Amino acid sequence: MVFINDTRNLELFAKNPANKTEEDIRMKVSALSDDHEIKQLPGHNLIVEHILKLNIDDRLNKNDLTLVEDISTLKINGVDHHLLHLASLYCCLHKPDVFPIYSDQHHNFYQKYIKHFKLSLDPDKLTDYQVFAAALNDLVTRAGIKGKMNYIHLRKFGWLYADSVLKESRV
């Protein structure tokens, strides 16, 4: 299940995979401005310049998950920001089977999940993309849906169904 905006964004990113010019990046960041968590962010020009300076294409092609943290760390108007949702969505739209989309919507669930299954992750460090991705990937594997859904699909599942499923869950 993918919504029309996701389909358009996936097509846009597939047709424009490069991140070599400001225009390449600005077009994609602008497309993401409809996202509810990104809509309110200040400094889209700063975000574009930041991504351009990082020269991300090689790291995207190598499926380097540490890229998300590097994109997410940015100073806007003198204030440090950790734009994990934006950075993970940007990378995910380039590679939907590789980069999970960060959201703090279910932090409480993931904290309990990590503790319940005694994962070797710190449940208080879910804003670290590596921890978040490892917890989500563990859940995907345990649920038997690895390879059946990409991270765009999983995001939609979280939005539409996770709250009702979590109410019935023991975790």
Secondary structure, DSSP 8 states (H G I E B T S, - for coil): ---HHHHHHHHHHHH-----SHHHHHHHHHHHTTSTTTTT-S-HHHHHHHHHHHT-HHHHHTT-THHHHHHHEEEETTEEEE-HHHHHHHHHHH-TTT-----STTHHHHHHHHHHTT-SS-GGGTTSHHHHHHHHHHHHHHTT-TTTS-HHHHHHHIIIIIHHHHHH---
